Amino acid sequence: MTPQPENPETGATGTDVQSVDWRDFQPLGLDPILEHALEAFGENGFHGTTVRDLARRVGVTVPALYYHYENKEAVLVTLLDAAVLDLIDRVSAAVADGGDDPVARFENAVEAIVLSMTHRARRAALDSEVRHISPENRRTYAATRKRFELMMLDLVRDGVERGVFHVDDTEETVRALLGMVQSISRWYQIDGPLTPAQVAERYIAIALRVVGCTRP
């Protein structure tokens, strides 16, 4: 799993942020192996899903599955990598849409994360399976994910420096915020009573209170 090069002019993964519609969530369009793996991991967990079961779901032999992916971990890593890179691109585009307004940038970033956690809940929930991958893959994934965390840290620091956010500990505040919004994928149901946009609206309000936003 190799992180894409970071490009400050286009976005965290080299994507032109102006071309990213961060509120638009089309079907993922995964290949059959990834699509069925996402379903199987969601139902049974990584360890509870066997390669034989995965091959059966896809409708191929085990050797045919290994032709496309080295092993079951490679399938999970591919899904994890795609999820965090997509999140980085969406948050980058959302922040860019906020212009020079620190509150708008922060609100957009939180909205982008919540929309990802709801529209892509099943894929986002795979983050809990990171503990099952190899140390090398875990380090690579953690490094990519850290770029996303630093984006949020920069947003809060900017708000504090401009006097619109008031927090005692910026790093702990960001950790708390990310833990709060990323947990949404564990309980959200797309056919439930709240739409992704409604959840986002509620969490933006909560997030602003967490950072002590003083703007009316």
Secondary structure, 3 states (H helix, E strand, C coil): CCCCCCECCCECCCCCHHHCCCCCCCCCCCCHHHHHHHHHHHHHCCCCCCHHHHHHHHCCCHHHHHHHCCCHHHHHHHHHHHHHHHHHHHHHHHHHHCCCCHHHHHHHHHHHHHHHHHHCHHHHHHHHHHHHCCHHHHHHHHHHHHHHHHHHHHHHHHHHHCCCCCCCCHHHHHHHHHHHHHCHHHHCCCCCCCCHHHHHHHHHHHHHHHCCCCCC
